[in-house]
Every structure is written in structure tokens, then in C-alpha cells.
Amino acid sequence: MGKIEITPAGWGLHFPRLDVDVYVPALFEGIYGSKAWMKQAASVAGSTRSAAKSAAARANGKKGGRPRKIQEEVHA
């Protein structure tokens, strides 16, 4: 298991094996949570396959699956 060190001031985390420092307050300010980052993270998470995810998809399919989006009619 990797080792994580707390910086002396207590505001950061240091990952020695990666030689990476993370400033914790920046995480809360959204620097690592921009829309582009969240979109990429969601893409990776959505493509993850597991037995639990497959079982949930099958169970949802037995209930009729995802509801279809209703298109609103445009009257001219």
C-alpha cells in the first residue's frame, strides 16, 4: 500500500511514490472539480463494468428500463 504524508503546515498531502503534492483547500474550491474534469471522470465511471452494475442494469430492464424522454410538440 502506498504512503501518504501530511505536509508540515497540515494543508497538503504528499504522495512520495508519485512525487505529487495536493493542496487540500484547492479541492474544496473546485480546482479539481471543473466541468471538464467532472465530464471526463463521469465518462470513466460510466464505462466501468462490475457484477453489481450488471445486476442493477438487468433488474432495471425487468422494470421496463429507463423511461423515454417525452418530446414536446411544437404548434405553429
All heavy atoms as a GROMACS GRO file, in nm:
protein
  570
    1MET      N    1   0.085  -0.117   0.000
    1MET     CA    2   0.000   0.000   0.000
    1MET      C    3   0.089   0.124   0.000
    1MET      O    4   0.194   0.126   0.062
    1MET     CB    5  -0.090  -0.004   0.124
    1MET     CG    6  -0.200   0.094   0.121
    1MET     SD    7  -0.315   0.029   0.003
    1MET     CE    8  -0.457   0.115   0.019
    2GLY      N    9   0.046   0.226  -0.068
    2GLY     CA   10   0.124   0.349  -0.077
    2GLY      C   11   0.120   0.429   0.051
    2GLY      O   12   0.035   0.412   0.136
    3LYS      N   13   0.215   0.517   0.061
    3LYS     CA   14   0.227   0.602   0.180
    3LYS      C   15   0.187   0.744   0.140
    3LYS      O   16   0.226   0.793   0.035
    3LYS     CB   17   0.372   0.598   0.228
    3LYS     CG   18   0.397   0.674   0.352
    3LYS     CD   19   0.544   0.658   0.392
    3LYS     CE   20   0.576   0.743   0.510
    3LYS     NZ   21   0.717   0.737   0.544
    4ILE      N   22   0.107   0.806   0.225
    4ILE     CA   23   0.066   0.944   0.204
    4ILE      C   24   0.111   1.023   0.326
    4ILE      O   25   0.089   0.981   0.439
    4ILE     CB   26  -0.087   0.957   0.189
    4ILE    CG1   27  -0.135   0.873   0.070
    4ILE    CG2   28  -0.127   1.103   0.171
    4ILE    CD1   29  -0.285   0.864   0.061
    5GLU      N   30   0.174   1.136   0.302
    5GLU     CA   31   0.221   1.221   0.412
    5GLU      C   32   0.142   1.350   0.416
    5GLU      O   33   0.105   1.404   0.312
    5GLU     CB   34   0.370   1.253   0.392
    5GLU     CG   35   0.458   1.130   0.385
    5GLU     CD   36   0.600   1.162   0.340
    5GLU    OE1   37   0.627   1.278   0.300
    5GLU    OE2   38   0.683   1.071   0.343
    6ILE      N   39   0.116   1.398   0.535
    6ILE     CA   40   0.052   1.528   0.552
    6ILE      C   41   0.164   1.631   0.560
    6ILE      O   42   0.263   1.611   0.632
    6ILE     CB   43  -0.034   1.532   0.680
    6ILE    CG1   44  -0.145   1.429   0.668
    6ILE    CG2   45  -0.090   1.672   0.702
    6ILE    CD1   46  -0.229   1.413   0.792
    7THR      N   47   0.151   1.740   0.486
    7THR     CA   48   0.256   1.841   0.485
    7THR      C   49   0.267   1.904   0.624
    7THR      O   50   0.171   1.902   0.702
    7THR     CB   51   0.227   1.950   0.381
    7THR    OG1   52   0.102   2.010   0.410
    7THR    CG2   53   0.225   1.892   0.241
    8PRO      N   54   0.383   1.961   0.658
    8PRO     CA   55   0.403   2.017   0.792
    8PRO      C   56   0.298   2.121   0.833
    8PRO      O   57   0.258   2.125   0.949
    8PRO     CB   58   0.542   2.080   0.784
    8PRO     CG   59   0.613   2.001   0.678
    8PRO     CD   60   0.505   1.966   0.578
    9ALA      N   61   0.251   2.202   0.739
    9ALA     CA   62   0.151   2.303   0.773
    9ALA      C   63   0.012   2.241   0.790
    9ALA      O   64  -0.078   2.304   0.844
    9ALA     CB   65   0.147   2.412   0.667
   10GLY      N   66  -0.006   2.118   0.739
   10GLY     CA   67  -0.132   2.049   0.752
   10GLY      C   68  -0.232   2.081   0.643
   10GLY      O   69  -0.347   2.037   0.649
   11TRP      N   70  -0.192   2.156   0.542
   11TRP     CA   71  -0.283   2.196   0.434
   11TRP      C   72  -0.268   2.112   0.309
   11TRP      O   73  -0.342   2.130   0.212
   11TRP     CB   74  -0.261   2.342   0.398
   11TRP     CG   75  -0.302   2.436   0.506
   11TRP    CD1   76  -0.220   2.500   0.592
   11TRP    CD2   77  -0.435   2.474   0.540
   11TRP    NE1   78  -0.292   2.576   0.679
   11TRP    CE2   79  -0.427   2.563   0.649
   11TRP    CE3   80  -0.560   2.443   0.490
   11TRP    CZ2   81  -0.538   2.619   0.708
   11TRP    CZ3   82  -0.671   2.500   0.549
   11TRP    CH2   83  -0.659   2.588   0.657
   12GLY      N   84  -0.174   2.020   0.309
   12GLY     CA   85  -0.149   1.944   0.187
   12GLY      C   86  -0.122   1.798   0.213
   12GLY      O   87  -0.098   1.756   0.327
   13LEU      N   88  -0.128   1.722   0.106
   13LEU     CA   89  -0.096   1.580   0.109
   13LEU      C   90   0.018   1.557   0.012
   13LEU      O   91   0.020   1.614  -0.097
   13LEU     CB   92  -0.217   1.496   0.068
   13LEU     CG   93  -0.343   1.512   0.151
   13LEU    CD1   94  -0.458   1.434   0.088
   13LEU    CD2   95  -0.319   1.465   0.293
   14HIS      N   96   0.112   1.473   0.051
   14HIS     CA   97   0.225   1.441  -0.036
   14HIS      C   98   0.226   1.291  -0.061
   14HIS      O   99   0.215   1.212   0.032
   14HIS     CB  100   0.358   1.483   0.029
   14HIS     CG  101   0.477   1.445  -0.053
   14HIS    ND1  102   0.506   1.505  -0.173
   14HIS    CD2  103   0.573   1.352  -0.033
   14HIS    CE1  104   0.616   1.451  -0.223
   14HIS    NE2  105   0.658   1.358  -0.140
   15PHE      N  106   0.234   1.254  -0.189
   15PHE     CA  107   0.240   1.114  -0.229
   15PHE      C  108   0.382   1.086  -0.276
   15PHE      O  109   0.418   1.116  -0.390
   15PHE     CB  110   0.141   1.088  -0.342
   15PHE     CG  111  -0.003   1.115  -0.304
   15PHE    CD1  112  -0.055   1.243  -0.306
   15PHE    CD2  113  -0.085   1.011  -0.263
   15PHE    CE1  114  -0.186   1.269  -0.270
   15PHE    CE2  115  -0.216   1.035  -0.227
   15PHE     CZ  116  -0.267   1.164  -0.230
   16PRO      N  117   0.469   1.030  -0.187
   16PRO     CA  118   0.611   1.013  -0.220
   16PRO      C  119   0.637   0.926  -0.344
   16PRO      O  120   0.724   0.960  -0.423
   16PRO     CB  121   0.670   0.947  -0.096
   16PRO     CG  122   0.574   0.978   0.014
   16PRO     CD  123   0.440   0.988  -0.050
   17ARG      N  124   0.564   0.817  -0.361
   17ARG     CA  125   0.591   0.729  -0.476
   17ARG      C  126   0.563   0.800  -0.608
   17ARG      O  127   0.626   0.772  -0.709
   17ARG     CB  128   0.507   0.602  -0.469
   17ARG     CG  129   0.561   0.502  -0.370
   17ARG     CD  130   0.486   0.373  -0.375
   17ARG     NE  131   0.520   0.302  -0.499
   17ARG     CZ  132   0.464   0.189  -0.536
   17ARG    NH1  133   0.372   0.134  -0.461
   17ARG    NH2  134   0.499   0.130  -0.647
   18LEU      N  135   0.468   0.892  -0.608
   18LEU     CA  136   0.435   0.966  -0.729
   18LEU      C  137   0.505   1.100  -0.737
   18LEU      O  138   0.503   1.165  -0.840
   18LEU     CB  139   0.284   0.990  -0.736
   18LEU     CG  140   0.194   0.867  -0.732
   18LEU    CD1  141   0.049   0.907  -0.722
   18LEU    CD2  142   0.219   0.781  -0.855
   19ASP      N  143   0.564   1.141  -0.625
   19ASP     CA  144   0.624   1.274  -0.612
   19ASP      C  145   0.521   1.382  -0.648
   19ASP      O  146   0.546   1.469  -0.731
   19ASP     CB  147   0.750   1.287  -0.695
   19ASP     CG  148   0.829   1.413  -0.658
   19ASP    OD1  149   0.816   1.458  -0.541
   19ASP    OD2  150   0.900   1.466  -0.744
   20VAL      N  151   0.402   1.370  -0.585
   20VAL     CA  152   0.291   1.462  -0.612
   20VAL      C  153   0.244   1.524  -0.482
   20VAL      O  154   0.234   1.456  -0.380
   20VAL     CB  155   0.173   1.385  -0.678
   20VAL    CG1  156   0.050   1.472  -0.688
   20VAL    CG2  157   0.214   1.332  -0.814
   21ASP      N  158   0.217   1.654  -0.487
   21ASP     CA  159   0.160   1.725  -0.373
   21ASP      C  160   0.021   1.775  -0.411
   21ASP      O  161   0.000   1.822  -0.524
   21ASP     CB  162   0.247   1.845  -0.335
   21ASP     CG  163   0.382   1.802  -0.282
   21ASP    OD1  164   0.386   1.719  -0.190
   21ASP    OD2  165   0.484   1.851  -0.334
   22VAL      N  166  -0.073   1.766  -0.318
   22VAL     CA  167  -0.209   1.815  -0.341
   22VAL      C  168  -0.241   1.914  -0.230
   22VAL      O  169  -0.227   1.882  -0.112
   22VAL     CB  170  -0.310   1.699  -0.340
   22VAL    CG1  171  -0.452   1.752  -0.355
   22VAL    CG2  172  -0.279   1.600  -0.450
   23TYR      N  173  -0.283   2.032  -0.269
   23TYR     CA  174  -0.322   2.136  -0.174
   23TYR      C  175  -0.470   2.114  -0.143
   23TYR      O  176  -0.556   2.133  -0.229
   23TYR     CB  177  -0.296   2.274  -0.235
   23TYR     CG  178  -0.327   2.390  -0.146
   23TYR    CD1  179  -0.265   2.406  -0.022
   23TYR    CD2  180  -0.419   2.487  -0.185
   23TYR    CE1  181  -0.293   2.514   0.060
   23TYR    CE2  182  -0.448   2.595  -0.104
   23TYR     CZ  183  -0.384   2.608   0.019
   23TYR     OH  184  -0.413   2.715   0.099
   24VAL      N  185  -0.501   2.069  -0.023
   24VAL     CA  186  -0.636   2.027   0.014
   24VAL      C  187  -0.740   2.138  -0.003
   24VAL      O  188  -0.847   2.112  -0.059
   24VAL     CB  189  -0.637   1.968   0.157
   24VAL    CG1  190  -0.778   1.935   0.200
   24VAL    CG2  191  -0.548   1.845   0.163
   25PRO      N  192  -0.717   2.262   0.039
   25PRO     CA  193  -0.820   2.364   0.019
   25PRO      C  194  -0.860   2.382  -0.128
   25PRO      O  195  -0.975   2.415  -0.158
   25PRO     CB  196  -0.757   2.491   0.074
   25PRO     CG  197  -0.664   2.441   0.180
   25PRO     CD  198  -0.608   2.314   0.122
   26ALA      N  199  -0.767   2.359  -0.219
   26ALA     CA  200  -0.798   2.371  -0.362
   26ALA      C  201  -0.903   2.269  -0.404
   26ALA      O  202  -0.983   2.295  -0.493
   26ALA     CB  203  -0.672   2.355  -0.446
   27LEU      N  204  -0.904   2.153  -0.339
   27LEU     CA  205  -1.004   2.052  -0.371
   27LEU      C  206  -1.144   2.106  -0.341
   27LEU      O  207  -1.239   2.080  -0.415
   27LEU     CB  208  -0.980   1.925  -0.290
   27LEU     CG  209  -0.852   1.849  -0.322
   27LEU    CD1  210  -0.833   1.735  -0.223
   27LEU    CD2  211  -0.855   1.796  -0.463
   28PHE      N  212  -1.156   2.181  -0.233
   28PHE     CA  213  -1.286   2.235  -0.195
   28PHE      C  214  -1.324   2.357  -0.278
   28PHE      O  215  -1.440   2.392  -0.286
   28PHE     CB  216  -1.286   2.271  -0.046
   28PHE     CG  217  -1.272   2.151   0.041
   28PHE    CD1  218  -1.153   2.125   0.106
   28PHE    CD2  219  -1.376   2.061   0.057
   28PHE    CE1  220  -1.139   2.013   0.187
   28PHE    CE2  221  -1.364   1.950   0.136
   28PHE     CZ  222  -1.244   1.926   0.202
   29GLU      N  223  -1.229   2.421  -0.340
   29GLU     CA  224  -1.256   2.539  -0.422
   29GLU      C  225  -1.296   2.502  -0.564
   29GLU      O  226  -1.325   2.589  -0.645
   29GLU     CB  227  -1.133   2.630  -0.425
   29GLU     CG  228  -1.101   2.691  -0.291
   29GLU     CD  229  -0.967   2.763  -0.290
   29GLU    OE1  230  -0.902   2.771  -0.396
   29GLU    OE2  231  -0.929   2.811  -0.183
   30GLY      N  232  -1.295   2.375  -0.597
   30GLY     CA  233  -1.338   2.331  -0.728
   30GLY      C  234  -1.229   2.329  -0.834
   30GLY      O  235  -1.258   2.310  -0.951
   31ILE      N  236  -1.104   2.348  -0.794
   31ILE     CA  237  -0.996   2.348  -0.892
   31ILE      C  238  -0.987   2.212  -0.960
   31ILE      O  239  -0.968   2.203  -1.080
   31ILE     CB  240  -0.862   2.386  -0.826
   31ILE    CG1  241  -0.867   2.534  -0.789
   31ILE    CG2  242  -0.745   2.355  -0.917
   31ILE    CD1  243  -0.749   2.583  -0.712
   32TYR      N  244  -1.007   2.106  -0.884
   32TYR     CA  245  -1.003   1.972  -0.942
   32TYR      C  246  -1.142   1.923  -0.979
   32TYR      O  247  -1.159   1.811  -1.018
   32TYR     CB  248  -0.937   1.874  -0.845
   32TYR     CG  249  -0.791   1.906  -0.822
   32TYR    CD1  250  -0.749   1.959  -0.702
   32TYR    CD2  251  -0.698   1.884  -0.921
   32TYR    CE1  252  -0.616   1.990  -0.681
   32TYR    CE2  253  -0.565   1.915  -0.901
   32TYR     CZ  254  -0.525   1.966  -0.780
   32TYR     OH  255  -0.394   1.997  -0.760
   33GLY      N  256  -1.241   2.007  -0.965
   33GLY     CA  257  -1.378   1.967  -0.993
   33GLY      C  258  -1.442   2.052  -1.101
   33GLY      O  259  -1.561   2.077  -1.096
   34SER      N  260  -1.365   2.096  -1.198
   34SER     CA  261  -1.421   2.177  -1.306
   34SER      C  262  -1.518   2.092  -1.388
   34SER      O  263  -1.519   1.970  -1.380
   34SER     CB  264  -1.310   2.230  -1.396
   34SER     OG  265  -1.249   2.122  -1.465
   35LYS      N  266  -1.600   2.156  -1.469
   35LYS     CA  267  -1.696   2.083  -1.551
   35LYS      C  268  -1.625   1.985  -1.644
   35LYS      O  269  -1.671   1.872  -1.662
   35LYS     CB  270  -1.781   2.180  -1.632
   35LYS     CG  271  -1.886   2.250  -1.550
   35LYS     CD  272  -1.976   2.334  -1.637
   35LYS     CE  273  -2.080   2.404  -1.551
   35LYS     NZ  274  -2.174   2.482  -1.632
   36ALA      N  275  -1.514   2.027  -1.702
   36ALA     CA  276  -1.440   1.939  -1.793
   36ALA      C  277  -1.388   1.817  -1.719
   36ALA      O  278  -1.396   1.703  -1.769
   36ALA     CB  279  -1.326   2.015  -1.859
   37TRP      N  280  -1.336   1.837  -1.599
   37TRP     CA  281  -1.283   1.726  -1.520
   37TRP      C  282  -1.396   1.632  -1.480
   37TRP      O  283  -1.383   1.511  -1.489
   37TRP     CB  284  -1.212   1.779  -1.396
   37TRP     CG  285  -1.149   1.671  -1.315
   37TRP    CD1  286  -1.025   1.617  -1.332
   37TRP    CD2  287  -1.207   1.602  -1.204
   37TRP    NE1  288  -1.003   1.520  -1.239
   37TRP    CE2  289  -1.112   1.508  -1.159
   37TRP    CE3  290  -1.329   1.611  -1.139
   37TRP    CZ2  291  -1.137   1.424  -1.052
   37TRP    CZ3  292  -1.353   1.526  -1.032
   37TRP    CH2  293  -1.258   1.434  -0.989
   38MET      N  294  -1.509   1.688  -1.437
   38MET     CA  295  -1.622   1.606  -1.395
   38MET      C  296  -1.677   1.526  -1.513
   38MET      O  297  -1.714   1.410  -1.497
   38MET     CB  298  -1.732   1.693  -1.334
   38MET     CG  299  -1.693   1.757  -1.203
   38MET     SD  300  -1.653   1.638  -1.074
   38MET     CE  301  -1.814   1.572  -1.041
   39LYS      N  302  -1.679   1.585  -1.632
   39LYS     CA  303  -1.728   1.515  -1.750
   39LYS      C  304  -1.637   1.396  -1.781
   39LYS      O  305  -1.684   1.287  -1.811
   39LYS     CB  306  -1.733   1.612  -1.869
   39LYS     CG  307  -1.794   1.551  -1.992
   39LYS     CD  308  -1.810   1.655  -2.101
   39LYS     CE  309  -1.872   1.594  -2.225
   39LYS     NZ  310  -1.889   1.691  -2.332
   40GLN      N  311  -1.507   1.417  -1.773
   40GLN     CA  312  -1.412   1.310  -1.800
   40GLN      C  313  -1.423   1.202  -1.693
   40GLN      O  314  -1.423   1.083  -1.724
   40GLN     CB  315  -1.270   1.366  -1.806
   40GLN     CG  316  -1.167   1.270  -1.862
   40GLN     CD  317  -1.109   1.175  -1.760
   40GLN    OE1  318  -1.106   1.203  -1.641
   40GLN    NE2  319  -1.062   1.063  -1.805
   41ALA      N  320  -1.435   1.241  -1.567
   41ALA     CA  321  -1.447   1.144  -1.458
   41ALA      C  322  -1.576   1.063  -1.472
   41ALA      O  323  -1.578   0.941  -1.449
   41ALA     CB  324  -1.443   1.215  -1.323
   42ALA      N  325  -1.685   1.127  -1.510
   42ALA     CA  326  -1.812   1.058  -1.529
   42ALA      C  327  -1.804   0.959  -1.644
   42ALA      O  328  -1.862   0.851  -1.639
   42ALA     CB  329  -1.924   1.158  -1.551
   43SER      N  330  -1.732   0.996  -1.749
   43SER     CA  331  -1.715   0.909  -1.863
   43SER      C  332  -1.643   0.780  -1.823
   43SER      O  333  -1.683   0.670  -1.860
   43SER     CB  334  -1.635   0.980  -1.972
   43SER     OG  335  -1.602   0.891  -2.075
   44VAL      N  336  -1.540   0.794  -1.743
   44VAL     CA  337  -1.465   0.678  -1.695
   44VAL      C  338  -1.552   0.594  -1.602
   44VAL      O  339  -1.558   0.472  -1.614
   44VAL     CB  340  -1.336   0.721  -1.624
   44VAL    CG1  341  -1.268   0.604  -1.556
   44VAL    CG2  342  -1.241   0.785  -1.724
   45ALA      N  343  -1.621   0.659  -1.511
   45ALA     CA  344  -1.706   0.587  -1.416
   45ALA      C  345  -1.820   0.516  -1.487
   45ALA      O  346  -1.856   0.404  -1.451
   45ALA     CB  347  -1.761   0.683  -1.311
   46GLY      N  348  -1.876   0.580  -1.589
   46GLY     CA  349  -1.987   0.520  -1.661
   46GLY      C  350  -1.948   0.399  -1.743
   46GLY      O  351  -2.030   0.313  -1.772
   47SER      N  352  -1.822   0.391  -1.780
   47SER     CA  353  -1.778   0.277  -1.861
   47SER      C  354  -1.725   0.162  -1.776
   47SER      O  355  -1.687   0.060  -1.830
   47SER     CB  356  -1.669   0.323  -1.960
   47SER     OG  357  -1.554   0.365  -1.890
   48THR      N  358  -1.726   0.179  -1.645
   48THR     CA  359  -1.679   0.074  -1.555
   48THR      C  360  -1.777  -0.042  -1.556
   48THR      O  361  -1.897  -0.023  -1.554
   48THR     CB  362  -1.666   0.130  -1.412
   48THR    OG1  363  -1.574   0.237  -1.415
   48THR    CG2  364  -1.617   0.024  -1.316
   49ARG      N  365  -1.724  -0.163  -1.560
   49ARG     CA  366  -1.808  -0.282  -1.560
   49ARG      C  367  -1.782  -0.359  -1.431
   49ARG      O  368  -1.670  -0.378  -1.389
   49ARG     CB  369  -1.777  -0.370  -1.679
   49ARG     CG  370  -1.804  -0.302  -1.811
   49ARG     CD  371  -1.793  -0.403  -1.925
   49ARG     NE  372  -1.806  -0.336  -2.052
   49ARG     CZ  373  -1.921  -0.314  -2.114
   49ARG    NH1  374  -2.032  -0.352  -2.058
   49ARG    NH2  375  -1.924  -0.255  -2.230
   50SER      N  376  -1.890  -0.400  -1.366
   50SER     CA  377  -1.879  -0.483  -1.247
   50SER      C  378  -2.001  -0.572  -1.240
   50SER      O  379  -2.103  -0.548  -1.305
   50SER     CB  380  -1.870  -0.397  -1.121
   50SER     OG  381  -1.994  -0.332  -1.098
   51ALA      N  382  -1.993  -0.675  -1.159
   51ALA     CA  383  -2.105  -0.767  -1.142
   51ALA      C  384  -2.225  -0.692  -1.083
   51ALA      O  385  -2.340  -0.713  -1.125
   51ALA     CB  386  -2.065  -0.884  -1.052
   52ALA      N  387  -2.200  -0.604  -0.988
   52ALA     CA  388  -2.309  -0.528  -0.925
   52ALA      C  389  -2.378  -0.436  -1.025
   52ALA      O  390  -2.501  -0.425  -1.027
   52ALA     CB  391  -2.255  -0.448  -0.807
   53LYS      N  392  -2.298  -0.369  -1.111
   53LYS     CA  393  -2.356  -0.278  -1.210
   53LYS      C  394  -2.437  -0.357  -1.313
   53LYS      O  395  -2.546  -0.315  -1.352
   53LYS     CB  396  -2.244  -0.199  -1.278
   53LYS     CG  397  -2.295  -0.088  -1.368
   53LYS     CD  398  -2.181  -0.004  -1.418
   53LYS     CE  399  -2.232   0.105  -1.511
   53LYS     NZ  400  -2.125   0.186  -1.565
   54SER      N  401  -2.388  -0.472  -1.355
   54SER     CA  402  -2.460  -0.556  -1.450
   54SER      C  403  -2.591  -0.605  -1.391
   54SER      O  404  -2.695  -0.605  -1.457
   54SER     CB  405  -2.374  -0.675  -1.492
   54SER     OG  406  -2.260  -0.631  -1.561
   55ALA      N  407  -2.589  -0.646  -1.264
   55ALA     CA  408  -2.710  -0.694  -1.197
   55ALA      C  409  -2.813  -0.581  -1.186
   55ALA      O  410  -2.933  -0.603  -1.207
   55ALA     CB  411  -2.676  -0.749  -1.059
   56ALA      N  412  -2.767  -0.461  -1.154
   56ALA     CA  413  -2.858  -0.347  -1.143
   56ALA      C  414  -2.920  -0.314  -1.278
   56ALA      O  415  -3.040  -0.282  -1.286
   56ALA     CB  416  -2.783  -0.226  -1.087
   57ALA      N  417  -2.843  -0.322  -1.385
   57ALA     CA  418  -2.895  -0.295  -1.519
   57ALA      C  419  -3.000  -0.399  -1.557
   57ALA      O  420  -3.104  -0.365  -1.615
   57ALA     CB  421  -2.781  -0.294  -1.622
   58ARG      N  422  -2.974  -0.527  -1.525
   58ARG     CA  423  -3.073  -0.631  -1.554
   58ARG      C  424  -3.202  -0.609  -1.476
   58ARG      O  425  -3.312  -0.622  -1.528
   58ARG     CB  426  -3.015  -0.769  -1.523
   58ARG     CG  427  -2.920  -0.821  -1.630
   58ARG     CD  428  -2.889  -0.968  -1.610
   58ARG     NE  429  -2.822  -0.993  -1.483
   58ARG     CZ  430  -2.691  -0.982  -1.462
   58ARG    NH1  431  -2.613  -0.944  -1.561
   58ARG    NH2  432  -2.640  -1.007  -1.344
   59ALA      N  433  -3.188  -0.575  -1.347
   59ALA     CA  434  -3.306  -0.551  -1.264
   59ALA      C  435  -3.386  -0.432  -1.317
   59ALA      O  436  -3.510  -0.435  -1.321
   59ALA     CB  437  -3.263  -0.526  -1.119
   60ASN      N  438  -3.317  -0.327  -1.360
   60ASN     CA  439  -3.385  -0.210  -1.416
   60ASN      C  440  -3.455  -0.247  -1.547
   60ASN      O  441  -3.566  -0.202  -1.574
   60ASN     CB  442  -3.286  -0.096  -1.440
   60ASN     CG  443  -3.355   0.033  -1.474
   60ASN    OD1  444  -3.459   0.066  -1.418
   60ASN    ND2  445  -3.297   0.107  -1.567
   61GLY      N  446  -3.392  -0.332  -1.627
   61GLY     CA  447  -3.452  -0.377  -1.752
   61GLY      C  448  -3.581  -0.454  -1.729
   61GLY      O  449  -3.678  -0.442  -1.804
   62LYS      N  450  -3.586  -0.534  -1.623
   62LYS     CA  451  -3.707  -0.609  -1.590
   62LYS      C  452  -3.822  -0.516  -1.549
   62LYS      O  453  -3.938  -0.553  -1.560
   62LYS     CB  454  -3.679  -0.708  -1.477
   62LYS     CG  455  -3.591  -0.823  -1.520
   62LYS     CD  456  -3.561  -0.915  -1.405
   62LYS     CE  457  -3.466  -1.027  -1.448
   62LYS     NZ  458  -3.429  -1.112  -1.335
   63LYS      N  459  -3.788  -0.397  -1.505
   63LYS     CA  460  -3.890  -0.299  -1.466
   63LYS      C  461  -3.933  -0.213  -1.585
   63LYS      O  462  -4.012  -0.120  -1.570
   63LYS     CB  463  -3.836  -0.206  -1.357
   63LYS     CG  464  -3.803  -0.275  -1.227
   63LYS     CD  465  -3.743  -0.175  -1.130
   63LYS     CE  466  -3.691  -0.240  -1.006
   63LYS     NZ  467  -3.624  -0.144  -0.918
   64GLY      N  468  -3.878  -0.239  -1.700
   64GLY     CA  469  -3.915  -0.162  -1.819
   64GLY      C  470  -3.803  -0.072  -1.868
   64GLY      O  471  -3.816  -0.002  -1.967
   65GLY      N  472  -3.692  -0.070  -1.799
   65GLY     CA  473  -3.578   0.010  -1.843
   65GLY      C  474  -3.592   0.157  -1.812
   65GLY      O  475  -3.681   0.200  -1.740
   66ARG      N  476  -3.505   0.232  -1.870
   66ARG     CA  477  -3.504   0.378  -1.850
   66ARG      C  478  -3.623   0.440  -1.921
   66ARG      O  479  -3.650   0.408  -2.036
   66ARG     CB  480  -3.374   0.436  -1.905
   66ARG     CG  481  -3.359   0.585  -1.885
   66ARG     CD  482  -3.229   0.632  -1.943
   66ARG     NE  483  -3.119   0.565  -1.876
   66ARG     CZ  484  -3.017   0.626  -1.820
   66ARG    NH1  485  -3.008   0.754  -1.825
   66ARG    NH2  486  -2.922   0.559  -1.762
   67PRO      N  487  -3.696   0.529  -1.854
   67PRO     CA  488  -3.810   0.594  -1.920
   67PRO      C  489  -3.765   0.676  -2.041
   67PRO      O  490  -3.659   0.738  -2.039
   67PRO     CB  491  -3.865   0.688  -1.812
   67PRO     CG  492  -3.806   0.644  -1.684
   67PRO     CD  493  -3.678   0.574  -1.718
   68ARG      N  494  -3.845   0.674  -2.144
   68ARG     CA  495  -3.813   0.751  -2.264
   68ARG      C  496  -3.839   0.898  -2.239
   68ARG      O  497  -3.930   0.935  -2.166
   68ARG     CB  498  -3.895   0.704  -2.382
   68ARG     CG  499  -3.864   0.562  -2.420
   68ARG     CD  500  -3.933   0.528  -2.553
   68ARG     NE  501  -3.909   0.390  -2.589
   68ARG     CZ  502  -3.806   0.348  -2.662
   68ARG    NH1  503  -3.718   0.434  -2.706
   68ARG    NH2  504  -3.791   0.221  -2.691
   69LYS      N  505  -3.759   0.982  -2.303
   69LYS     CA  506  -3.781   1.126  -2.294
   69LYS      C  507  -3.903   1.161  -2.378
   69LYS      O  508  -3.919   1.112  -2.489
   69LYS     CB  509  -3.660   1.203  -2.344
   69LYS     CG  510  -3.540   1.189  -2.255
   69LYS     CD  511  -3.426   1.274  -2.304
   69LYS     CE  512  -3.307   1.262  -2.211
   69LYS     NZ  513  -3.194   1.341  -2.258
   70ILE      N  514  -3.987   1.244  -2.324
   70ILE     CA  515  -4.107   1.285  -2.395
   70ILE      C  516  -4.076   1.410  -2.476
   70ILE      O  517  -4.030   1.511  -2.423
   70ILE     CB  518  -4.223   1.312  -2.297
   70ILE    CG1  519  -4.256   1.184  -2.220
   70ILE    CG2  520  -4.344   1.366  -2.370
   70ILE    CD1  521  -4.356   1.203  -2.109
   71GLN      N  522  -4.099   1.402  -2.606
   71GLN     CA  523  -4.076   1.515  -2.694
   71GLN      C  524  -4.198   1.607  -2.688
   71GLN      O  525  -4.310   1.559  -2.707
   71GLN     CB  526  -4.056   1.467  -2.838
   71GLN     CG  527  -3.936   1.377  -2.855
   71GLN     CD  528  -3.809   1.456  -2.877
   71GLN    OE1  529  -3.812   1.570  -2.923
   71GLN    NE2  530  -3.695   1.397  -2.846
   72GLU      N  531  -4.178   1.732  -2.663
   72GLU     CA  532  -4.289   1.827  -2.663
   72GLU      C  533  -4.324   1.862  -2.806
   72GLU      O  534  -4.237   1.884  -2.890
   72GLU     CB  535  -4.251   1.953  -2.585
   72GLU     CG  536  -4.240   1.931  -2.437
   72GLU     CD  537  -4.217   2.061  -2.363
   72GLU    OE1  538  -4.262   2.166  -2.412
   72GLU    OE2  539  -4.156   2.057  -2.258
   73GLU      N  540  -4.452   1.866  -2.834
   73GLU     CA  541  -4.497   1.902  -2.967
   73GLU      C  542  -4.493   2.053  -2.982
   73GLU      O  543  -4.530   2.127  -2.893
   73GLU     CB  544  -4.639   1.853  -2.992
   73GLU     CG  545  -4.648   1.702  -2.999
   73GLU     CD  546  -4.791   1.657  -3.030
   73GLU    OE1  547  -4.865   1.736  -3.093
   73GLU    OE2  548  -4.824   1.546  -2.991
   74VAL      N  549  -4.445   2.098  -3.098
   74VAL     CA  550  -4.439   2.241  -3.126
   74VAL      C  551  -4.554   2.274  -3.220
   74VAL      O  552  -4.567   2.217  -3.327
   74VAL     CB  553  -4.303   2.278  -3.191
   74VAL    CG1  554  -4.300   2.426  -3.225
   74VAL    CG2  555  -4.189   2.240  -3.100
   75HIS      N  556  -4.641   2.364  -3.176
   75HIS     CA  557  -4.755   2.406  -3.259
   75HIS      C  558  -4.723   2.538  -3.326
   75HIS      O  559  -4.686   2.633  -3.259
   75HIS     CB  560  -4.881   2.418  -3.173
   75HIS     CG  561  -4.922   2.288  -3.112
   75HIS    ND1  562  -4.985   2.190  -3.182
   75HIS    CD2  563  -4.908   2.239  -2.986
   75HIS    CE1  564  -5.009   2.088  -3.104
   75HIS    NE2  565  -4.962   2.116  -2.982
   76ALA      N  566  -4.737   2.541  -3.456
   76ALA     CA  567  -4.707   2.664  -3.530
   76ALA      C  568  -4.826   2.754  -3.543
   76ALA      O  569  -4.937   2.723  -3.535
   76ALA     CB  570  -4.652   2.629  -3.668
   0.00000   0.00000   0.00000
